[in-house]
């Protein structure tokens, strides 16, 4: 499956601008971008890809139990991630490394989670409202919808105050659209007119099952059956990803209800490091999407605008340093204290947790001094 006649696009695969009546409404969002913002789009994509490669290498070298690559999906994530405002809440699946980085998440936290050194991830209050990764396929759609219902009940929608009005952005993949949780989220979102944007990263493969087997029609048609407006975009075009997400979030904050975006992209690597995509994908398909690489496309566009070679060299060096620091910090990680498992079971101190913590301490103490 590739693009359809309804796929919105601002950058062609060769990096040139696309002019279309269908995208005219989104041009003000792109025209308002500064040169510095365009540079940040590119910088973030390059840095996260280099980190992604390094994390995969660390897993192969026995430093992680698992790694979940996002190579090839950078434009979908970076464009949409930068479109969100500070007060918005973001519910990821488990591949949104670039979005987390944009919101202030220390990406080594992802490594810690996949190395088994945390009890779930991070505190969203400390990561720009970027919520924890969800490994149960599709369940984050319901989490996001419930949160968005709360946002509406709290009156944080349609006030006209750009610092107050809040939206929720939830990410999931094409495989998740086959899950009941996602479809139930559509029902509740439409019923309660929640201020949220469903952002589908259609990377064409739910592990080894192609999207053409999952759905006989384009996936962005599905939410329309629930009464949710939807758009399909070229997910390897960072400009259209930014513009359509920004417009959809604006609509959600204004009280226009849920919105849906299907970003057509491609998972260049394995589903996870436990997967071997050569068993089910052919080289022709991979080559087709390699020619549509989101970073190469945007670099060509920036060069056409006159961006200097010094900038690209600077970004390359920054990406190398970022990856090297992530590696060094990973190798220095140590297991957390054993009793940390009791810290966040209840919001308040609890006698059962206190008793279990003491039992663990007594057990460990029984081995002190060489006791067997």
C-alpha positions as a LaTeX table, in Angstrom:
\begin{tabular}{lrrr}
\hline
Residue & $x$ (\AA) & $y$ (\AA) & $z$ (\AA) \\
\hline
Unk1 & 0.00 & 0.00 & 0.00 \\
Unk2 & 1.33 & 3.43 & $-0.91$ \\
Unk3 & $-0.26$ & 6.85 & $-1.30$ \\
Unk4 & $-3.89$ & 7.35 & $-2.33$ \\
Unk5 & $-5.54$ & 10.21 & $-4.26$ \\
Unk6 & $-6.55$ & 11.68 & $-0.89$ \\
Unk7 & $-3.05$ & 11.67 & 0.62 \\
Unk8 & $-2.09$ & 15.21 & 1.63 \\
Unk9 & 1.48 & 16.23 & 0.84 \\
Unk10 & 3.56 & 19.41 & 0.88 \\
Unk11 & 6.94 & 17.88 & 0.02 \\
Unk12 & 7.40 & 15.44 & $-2.83$ \\
Unk13 & 9.86 & 12.55 & $-2.40$ \\
Unk14 & 12.47 & 14.59 & $-4.30$ \\
Unk15 & 12.25 & 17.39 & $-1.73$ \\
Unk16 & 10.34 & 19.90 & $-3.87$ \\
Unk17 & 7.21 & 21.69 & $-2.70$ \\
Unk18 & 3.85 & 20.35 & $-3.84$ \\
Unk19 & 1.10 & 22.81 & $-4.74$ \\
Unk20 & $-2.43$ & 21.51 & $-4.30$ \\
Unk21 & $-5.87$ & 22.91 & $-3.59$ \\
Unk22 & $-6.31$ & 20.16 & $-1.00$ \\
Unk23 & $-3.51$ & 21.56 & 1.18 \\
Unk24 & $-4.31$ & 25.26 & 0.80 \\
Unk25 & $-5.95$ & 25.47 & 4.23 \\
Unk26 & $-2.76$ & 24.22 & 5.89 \\
Unk27 & $-0.35$ & 26.63 & 4.23 \\
Unk28 & $-0.65$ & 29.34 & 6.95 \\
Unk29 & 0.77 & 26.88 & 9.47 \\
Unk30 & 3.81 & 26.21 & 7.28 \\
Unk31 & 4.26 & 29.82 & 6.22 \\
Unk32 & 4.45 & 30.83 & 9.89 \\
Unk33 & 7.42 & 28.52 & 10.55 \\
Unk34 & 10.71 & 30.31 & 11.10 \\
Unk35 & 14.08 & 29.24 & 9.72 \\
Unk36 & 15.04 & 28.15 & 13.22 \\
Unk37 & 11.97 & 25.94 & 13.53 \\
Unk38 & 12.74 & 24.28 & 10.20 \\
Unk39 & 16.28 & 23.64 & 11.42 \\
Unk40 & 14.90 & 22.09 & 14.62 \\
Unk41 & 12.71 & 19.74 & 12.60 \\
Unk42 & 15.78 & 18.48 & 10.75 \\
Unk43 & 18.02 & 18.44 & 13.82 \\
Unk44 & 15.54 & 16.37 & 15.83 \\
Unk45 & 15.03 & 13.83 & 13.05 \\
Unk46 & 18.77 & 13.33 & 12.56 \\
Unk47 & 19.61 & 13.17 & 16.27 \\
Unk48 & 16.85 & 10.69 & 17.09 \\
Unk49 & 17.71 & 8.44 & 14.17 \\
Unk50 & 21.34 & 8.27 & 15.27 \\
Unk51 & 20.26 & 7.54 & 18.84 \\
Unk52 & 17.86 & 4.90 & 17.53 \\
Unk53 & 20.65 & 3.13 & 15.67 \\
Unk54 & 22.90 & 3.27 & 18.74 \\
Unk55 & 20.19 & 1.85 & 20.99 \\
Unk56 & 19.72 & $-1.03$ & 18.55 \\
Unk57 & 23.45 & $-1.68$ & 18.63 \\
Unk58 & 23.40 & $-1.70$ & 22.43 \\
Unk59 & 20.67 & $-4.33$ & 22.40 \\
Unk60 & 22.66 & $-6.51$ & 20.02 \\
Unk61 & 25.60 & $-6.22$ & 22.39 \\
Unk62 & 23.55 & $-7.49$ & 25.33 \\
Unk63 & 22.91 & $-4.17$ & 27.05 \\
Unk64 & 19.12 & $-4.20$ & 26.58 \\
Unk65 & 16.49 & $-6.89$ & 26.65 \\
Unk66 & 14.75 & $-5.33$ & 23.65 \\
Unk67 & 14.81 & $-2.29$ & 21.43 \\
Unk68 & 11.89 & $-0.87$ & 19.43 \\
Unk69 & 13.20 & 1.11 & 16.44 \\
Unk70 & 11.39 & 4.05 & 14.83 \\
Unk71 & 13.73 & 4.46 & 11.85 \\
Unk72 & 11.78 & 5.81 & 8.88 \\
Unk73 & 8.99 & 7.32 & 10.96 \\
Unk74 & 10.83 & 10.47 & 12.08 \\
Unk75 & 8.86 & 12.97 & 9.98 \\
Unk76 & 5.49 & 11.73 & 11.21 \\
Unk77 & 6.65 & 12.04 & 14.80 \\
Unk78 & 8.65 & 15.26 & 14.59 \\
Unk79 & 6.02 & 17.19 & 12.65 \\
Unk80 & 3.18 & 16.13 & 14.93 \\
Unk81 & 5.26 & 16.44 & 18.08 \\
Unk82 & 6.20 & 20.04 & 17.42 \\
Unk83 & 2.55 & 20.85 & 16.62 \\
Unk84 & 1.46 & 20.18 & 20.21 \\
Unk85 & 1.37 & 23.00 & 22.76 \\
Unk86 & 2.91 & 22.86 & 26.22 \\
Unk87 & $-0.44$ & 22.25 & 27.97 \\
Unk88 & $-1.40$ & 19.38 & 25.66 \\
Unk89 & $-1.09$ & 15.79 & 26.85 \\
Unk90 & 0.50 & 13.10 & 24.70 \\
Unk91 & $-0.17$ & 9.37 & 25.00 \\
Unk92 & 2.38 & 7.32 & 23.03 \\
Unk93 & 2.48 & 3.67 & 22.09 \\
Unk94 & 6.09 & 2.46 & 22.39 \\
Unk95 & 7.87 & 3.78 & 19.30 \\
Unk96 & 7.51 & 7.55 & 19.73 \\
Unk97 & 11.11 & 8.30 & 20.70 \\
Unk98 & 11.22 & 11.56 & 18.74 \\
Unk99 & 8.02 & 12.89 & 20.33 \\
Unk100 & 9.33 & 12.13 & 23.80 \\
Unk101 & 12.59 & 13.89 & 23.00 \\
Unk102 & 10.67 & 16.97 & 21.82 \\
Unk103 & 8.67 & 17.06 & 25.06 \\
Unk104 & 11.79 & 16.92 & 27.22 \\
Unk105 & 12.01 & 13.21 & 27.98 \\
Unk106 & 15.54 & 12.01 & 28.64 \\
Unk107 & 15.72 & 9.24 & 26.04 \\
Unk108 & 17.93 & 7.14 & 28.33 \\
Unk109 & 14.72 & 6.67 & 30.32 \\
Unk110 & 13.46 & 4.60 & 27.39 \\
Unk111 & 16.63 & 2.53 & 27.53 \\
Unk112 & 16.19 & 2.06 & 31.27 \\
Unk113 & 12.64 & 0.82 & 30.75 \\
Unk114 & 13.68 & $-1.68$ & 28.06 \\
Unk115 & 16.62 & $-2.77$ & 30.18 \\
Unk116 & 14.23 & $-3.57$ & 33.02 \\
Unk117 & 15.48 & $-0.90$ & 35.42 \\
Unk118 & 12.24 & 1.01 & 35.98 \\
Unk119 & 8.77 & 0.11 & 37.14 \\
Unk120 & 6.92 & 1.53 & 34.17 \\
Unk121 & 8.82 & 4.48 & 32.79 \\
Unk122 & 8.65 & 8.13 & 33.85 \\
Unk123 & 6.51 & 10.77 & 35.49 \\
Unk124 & 4.51 & 12.66 & 32.81 \\
Unk125 & 4.52 & 15.77 & 35.02 \\
Unk126 & 8.28 & 15.88 & 34.54 \\
Unk127 & 8.30 & 15.14 & 30.81 \\
Unk128 & 6.10 & 17.81 & 29.29 \\
Unk129 & 2.88 & 15.80 & 29.72 \\
Unk130 & 4.39 & 12.96 & 27.71 \\
Unk131 & 2.83 & 9.87 & 29.25 \\
Unk132 & 4.46 & 6.49 & 29.67 \\
Unk133 & 4.92 & 3.97 & 26.89 \\
Unk134 & 2.11 & 1.45 & 26.53 \\
Unk135 & 3.11 & $-2.04$ & 25.45 \\
Unk136 & $-0.44$ & $-3.41$ & 25.47 \\
Unk137 & $-1.46$ & $-2.76$ & 21.88 \\
Unk138 & $-4.07$ & $-0.02$ & 21.55 \\
Unk139 & $-4.88$ & 0.47 & 25.23 \\
Unk140 & $-3.40$ & 3.98 & 25.20 \\
Unk141 & $-6.28$ & 5.08 & 22.95 \\
Unk142 & $-8.70$ & 4.50 & 25.83 \\
Unk143 & $-6.32$ & 6.09 & 28.34 \\
Unk144 & $-6.11$ & 9.19 & 26.15 \\
Unk145 & $-9.85$ & 9.33 & 25.60 \\
Unk146 & $-10.53$ & 9.09 & 29.31 \\
Unk147 & $-8.07$ & 11.89 & 29.97 \\
Unk148 & $-9.62$ & 13.98 & 27.19 \\
Unk149 & $-13.05$ & 13.46 & 28.76 \\
Unk150 & $-11.63$ & 14.87 & 31.97 \\
Unk151 & $-10.20$ & 17.86 & 30.10 \\
Unk152 & $-13.66$ & 18.63 & 28.74 \\
Unk153 & $-15.34$ & 18.13 & 32.12 \\
Unk154 & $-12.81$ & 20.55 & 33.63 \\
Unk155 & $-13.81$ & 23.23 & 31.15 \\
Unk156 & $-10.43$ & 23.45 & 29.45 \\
Unk157 & $-11.87$ & 23.43 & 25.93 \\
Unk158 & $-13.30$ & 26.16 & 23.75 \\
Unk159 & $-12.58$ & 29.04 & 26.12 \\
Unk160 & $-10.72$ & 31.04 & 23.50 \\
Unk161 & $-7.69$ & 31.31 & 25.78 \\
Unk162 & $-4.70$ & 29.87 & 23.87 \\
Unk163 & $-2.85$ & 29.28 & 27.13 \\
Unk164 & $-5.74$ & 27.38 & 28.69 \\
Unk165 & $-7.45$ & 25.35 & 25.99 \\
Unk166 & $-6.01$ & 21.83 & 26.02 \\
Unk167 & $-5.97$ & 18.89 & 23.65 \\
Unk168 & $-4.85$ & 15.28 & 23.88 \\
Unk169 & $-2.73$ & 13.62 & 21.20 \\
Unk170 & $-2.59$ & 9.82 & 21.07 \\
Unk171 & $-0.32$ & 7.71 & 18.86 \\
Unk172 & $-0.84$ & 4.14 & 17.69 \\
Unk173 & 0.06 & 1.91 & 14.77 \\
Unk174 & $-1.91$ & 0.24 & 12.01 \\
Unk175 & $-2.03$ & $-3.03$ & 13.94 \\
Unk176 & $-3.75$ & $-1.30$ & 16.85 \\
Unk177 & $-6.69$ & $-0.34$ & 14.65 \\
Unk178 & $-7.68$ & $-4.01$ & 14.71 \\
Unk179 & $-7.97$ & $-3.90$ & 18.50 \\
Unk180 & $-11.24$ & $-3.36$ & 20.30 \\
Unk181 & $-9.73$ & $-0.72$ & 22.59 \\
Unk182 & $-9.10$ & 1.67 & 19.70 \\
Unk183 & $-12.58$ & 1.29 & 18.29 \\
Unk184 & $-14.13$ & 1.69 & 21.74 \\
Unk185 & $-12.08$ & 4.86 & 22.12 \\
Unk186 & $-13.66$ & 6.17 & 18.91 \\
Unk187 & $-17.12$ & 5.57 & 20.39 \\
Unk188 & $-16.44$ & 7.42 & 23.62 \\
Unk189 & $-14.50$ & 10.21 & 21.92 \\
Unk190 & $-17.34$ & 10.96 & 19.52 \\
Unk191 & $-20.04$ & 10.58 & 22.19 \\
Unk192 & $-18.34$ & 13.01 & 24.56 \\
Unk193 & $-16.80$ & 15.21 & 21.83 \\
Unk194 & $-13.42$ & 14.91 & 23.45 \\
Unk195 & $-10.65$ & 17.39 & 22.58 \\
Unk196 & $-8.25$ & 14.88 & 21.10 \\
Unk197 & $-6.39$ & 13.87 & 17.97 \\
Unk198 & $-5.93$ & 10.22 & 17.08 \\
Unk199 & $-2.61$ & 9.95 & 15.23 \\
Unk200 & $-2.16$ & 6.69 & 13.35 \\
Unk201 & 1.35 & 5.93 & 12.18 \\
Unk202 & 0.60 & 3.46 & 9.43 \\
Unk203 & 4.02 & 1.87 & 8.96 \\
Unk204 & 2.45 & $-0.89$ & 6.85 \\
Unk205 & 3.32 & $-3.85$ & 9.07 \\
Unk206 & 1.76 & $-5.09$ & 12.32 \\
Unk207 & 4.81 & $-7.23$ & 13.06 \\
Unk208 & 4.53 & $-9.67$ & 10.12 \\
Unk209 & 0.98 & $-8.91$ & 8.97 \\
Unk210 & 0.72 & $-6.31$ & 6.17 \\
Unk211 & $-1.86$ & $-3.57$ & 6.44 \\
Unk212 & $-3.56$ & $-4.79$ & 3.25 \\
Unk213 & $-4.58$ & $-7.92$ & 5.17 \\
Unk214 & $-5.78$ & $-5.95$ & 8.19 \\
Unk215 & $-8.01$ & $-3.62$ & 6.19 \\
Unk216 & $-9.39$ & $-3.75$ & 2.65 \\
Unk217 & $-9.96$ & 0.01 & 2.68 \\
Unk218 & $-7.70$ & 2.91 & 3.75 \\
Unk219 & $-7.65$ & 3.12 & 7.52 \\
Unk220 & $-8.54$ & 6.81 & 7.65 \\
Unk221 & $-12.01$ & 5.89 & 6.34 \\
Unk222 & $-12.72$ & 3.88 & 9.47 \\
Unk223 & $-13.19$ & 6.73 & 12.01 \\
Unk224 & $-15.57$ & 8.45 & 9.62 \\
Unk225 & $-18.00$ & 5.65 & 10.37 \\
Unk226 & $-17.93$ & 6.82 & 13.98 \\
Unk227 & $-18.50$ & 10.44 & 12.95 \\
Unk228 & $-14.89$ & 11.53 & 13.45 \\
Unk229 & $-13.34$ & 13.79 & 10.77 \\
Unk230 & $-10.20$ & 12.27 & 9.30 \\
Unk231 & $-7.30$ & 13.04 & 6.98 \\
Unk232 & $-4.63$ & 10.93 & 5.36 \\
Unk233 & $-1.18$ & 12.47 & 5.04 \\
Unk234 & 2.23 & 11.57 & 3.69 \\
Unk235 & 3.85 & 10.60 & 6.96 \\
Unk236 & 7.33 & 10.99 & 5.49 \\
Unk237 & 6.68 & 14.69 & 4.87 \\
Unk238 & 7.46 & 16.60 & 8.05 \\
Unk239 & 5.75 & 19.78 & 6.84 \\
Unk240 & 2.36 & 18.21 & 6.19 \\
Unk241 & 2.65 & 16.23 & 9.42 \\
Unk242 & 3.17 & 19.47 & 11.33 \\
Unk243 & 0.50 & 21.47 & 9.54 \\
Unk244 & $-2.33$ & 18.93 & 9.64 \\
Unk245 & $-1.63$ & 18.01 & 13.27 \\
Unk246 & $-1.51$ & 21.67 & 14.30 \\
Unk247 & $-4.82$ & 22.34 & 12.56 \\
Unk248 & $-6.42$ & 19.22 & 14.07 \\
Unk249 & $-5.23$ & 20.13 & 17.57 \\
Unk250 & $-6.56$ & 23.65 & 17.12 \\
Unk251 & $-9.96$ & 22.23 & 16.17 \\
Unk252 & $-9.94$ & 19.90 & 19.16 \\
Unk253 & $-9.01$ & 22.71 & 21.57 \\
Unk254 & $-11.74$ & 24.89 & 20.11 \\
Unk255 & $-14.35$ & 22.31 & 21.07 \\
Unk256 & $-14.90$ & 20.74 & 17.65 \\
Unk257 & $-14.47$ & 17.23 & 18.98 \\
Unk258 & $-12.06$ & 14.43 & 18.10 \\
Unk259 & $-9.99$ & 14.40 & 14.92 \\
Unk260 & $-8.12$ & 11.58 & 13.17 \\
Unk261 & $-4.91$ & 11.57 & 11.13 \\
Unk262 & $-3.50$ & 8.61 & 9.24 \\
Unk263 & 0.19 & 9.19 & 8.48 \\
Unk264 & 1.44 & 6.88 & 5.73 \\
Unk265 & 5.00 & 5.99 & 6.64 \\
Unk266 & 7.18 & 2.90 & 6.78 \\
Unk267 & 8.99 & 0.88 & 9.40 \\
Unk268 & 12.44 & 0.66 & 7.81 \\
Unk269 & 13.77 & $-1.84$ & 10.32 \\
Unk270 & 12.39 & $-4.66$ & 12.38 \\
Unk271 & 9.26 & $-4.42$ & 14.50 \\
Unk272 & 11.57 & $-4.94$ & 17.47 \\
Unk273 & 15.02 & $-6.45$ & 17.81 \\
Unk274 & 13.34 & $-9.83$ & 18.38 \\
Unk275 & 11.92 & $-9.71$ & 14.85 \\
Unk276 & 13.43 & $-10.59$ & 11.47 \\
Unk277 & 11.60 & $-8.64$ & 8.72 \\
Unk278 & 13.46 & $-10.45$ & 5.94 \\
Unk279 & 11.17 & $-13.40$ & 6.63 \\
Unk280 & 8.08 & $-11.55$ & 5.41 \\
Unk281 & 9.12 & $-8.41$ & 3.45 \\
Unk282 & 10.63 & $-8.19$ & $-0.01$ \\
Unk283 & 13.45 & $-5.92$ & $-1.15$ \\
Unk284 & 11.33 & $-4.08$ & $-3.73$ \\
Unk285 & 8.98 & $-2.76$ & $-1.04$ \\
Unk286 & 11.87 & $-1.70$ & 1.16 \\
Unk287 & 13.57 & 0.07 & $-1.76$ \\
Unk288 & 10.34 & 1.91 & $-2.60$ \\
Unk289 & 10.22 & 3.45 & 0.88 \\
Unk290 & 13.95 & 4.06 & 1.11 \\
Unk291 & 13.53 & 6.39 & $-1.85$ \\
Unk292 & 10.99 & 8.27 & 0.27 \\
Unk293 & 13.22 & 8.59 & 3.33 \\
Unk294 & 11.87 & 11.50 & 5.43 \\
Unk295 & 15.26 & 12.88 & 6.47 \\
Unk296 & 16.82 & 12.84 & 3.02 \\
Unk297 & 13.69 & 14.48 & 1.60 \\
Unk298 & 13.74 & 17.32 & 4.12 \\
Unk299 & 17.49 & 17.83 & 3.77 \\
Unk300 & 17.03 & 18.31 & 0.03 \\
Unk301 & 14.30 & 20.85 & 0.75 \\
Unk302 & 16.48 & 22.80 & 3.18 \\
Unk303 & 19.39 & 22.82 & 0.77 \\
Unk304 & 17.04 & 24.23 & $-1.82$ \\
Unk305 & 16.22 & 27.05 & 0.59 \\
Unk306 & 19.93 & 27.84 & 0.83 \\
Unk307 & 20.82 & 26.15 & 4.11 \\
Unk308 & 24.59 & 26.07 & 4.63 \\
Unk309 & 26.82 & 23.00 & 4.60 \\
Unk310 & 28.07 & 24.09 & 8.01 \\
Unk311 & 24.62 & 23.50 & 9.47 \\
Unk312 & 24.43 & 19.91 & 8.23 \\
Unk313 & 27.94 & 19.23 & 9.52 \\
Unk314 & 26.99 & 20.66 & 12.90 \\
Unk315 & 23.89 & 18.47 & 13.12 \\
Unk316 & 25.88 & 15.38 & 12.13 \\
Unk317 & 28.40 & 16.05 & 14.90 \\
Unk318 & 25.65 & 16.74 & 17.42 \\
Unk319 & 23.94 & 13.45 & 16.53 \\
Unk320 & 27.19 & 11.52 & 16.95 \\
Unk321 & 27.81 & 13.12 & 20.33 \\
Unk322 & 24.23 & 12.49 & 21.45 \\
Unk323 & 24.53 & 8.80 & 20.57 \\
Unk324 & 27.94 & 8.49 & 22.24 \\
Unk325 & 26.63 & 10.03 & 25.46 \\
Unk326 & 23.59 & 7.73 & 25.42 \\
Unk327 & 25.93 & 4.74 & 25.06 \\
Unk328 & 28.19 & 5.88 & 27.88 \\
Unk329 & 25.26 & 6.52 & 30.19 \\
Unk330 & 23.72 & 3.15 & 29.34 \\
Unk331 & 26.91 & 1.29 & 30.20 \\
Unk332 & 27.03 & 3.14 & 33.53 \\
Unk333 & 23.47 & 2.22 & 34.55 \\
Unk334 & 23.01 & 0.23 & 37.74 \\
Unk335 & 20.00 & $-1.72$ & 39.02 \\
Unk336 & 17.59 & 0.24 & 41.21 \\
Unk337 & 17.29 & $-0.60$ & 44.93 \\
Unk338 & 15.19 & $-3.72$ & 45.38 \\
Unk339 & 12.74 & $-1.98$ & 47.70 \\
Unk340 & 11.86 & 0.61 & 45.05 \\
Unk341 & 9.19 & $-1.82$ & 43.85 \\
Unk342 & 7.07 & $-0.76$ & 46.83 \\
Unk343 & 7.36 & 3.00 & 46.28 \\
Unk344 & 4.44 & 3.78 & 43.95 \\
Unk345 & 1.93 & 0.98 & 44.50 \\
Unk346 & $-0.36$ & 3.31 & 46.49 \\
Unk347 & $-0.52$ & 7.10 & 46.47 \\
Unk348 & $-0.22$ & 7.18 & 50.27 \\
Unk349 & 1.82 & 5.07 & 52.73 \\
Unk350 & 0.22 & 1.65 & 53.13 \\
Unk351 & 0.76 & $-0.88$ & 55.95 \\
Unk352 & 0.83 & $-3.83$ & 53.56 \\
Unk353 & 3.61 & $-2.24$ & 51.52 \\
Unk354 & 5.47 & $-1.33$ & 54.70 \\
Unk355 & 5.25 & $-4.93$ & 55.88 \\
Unk356 & 6.46 & $-6.31$ & 52.55 \\
Unk357 & 9.32 & $-3.84$ & 52.41 \\
Unk358 & 10.40 & $-4.89$ & 55.91 \\
Unk359 & 10.11 & $-8.59$ & 55.02 \\
Unk360 & 12.41 & $-8.05$ & 52.04 \\
Unk361 & 14.89 & $-6.13$ & 54.20 \\
Unk362 & 14.88 & $-8.91$ & 56.80 \\
Unk363 & 15.41 & $-11.53$ & 54.11 \\
Unk364 & 18.36 & $-9.66$ & 52.62 \\
Unk365 & 19.82 & $-9.09$ & 56.07 \\
Unk366 & 19.74 & $-12.81$ & 56.73 \\
Unk367 & 22.51 & $-13.25$ & 54.15 \\
Unk368 & 24.81 & $-10.62$ & 55.65 \\
Unk369 & 28.07 & $-11.83$ & 57.19 \\
Unk370 & 28.23 & $-14.90$ & 54.98 \\
Unk371 & 24.99 & $-16.49$ & 56.16 \\
Unk372 & 23.64 & $-19.13$ & 53.78 \\
\hline
\end{tabular}
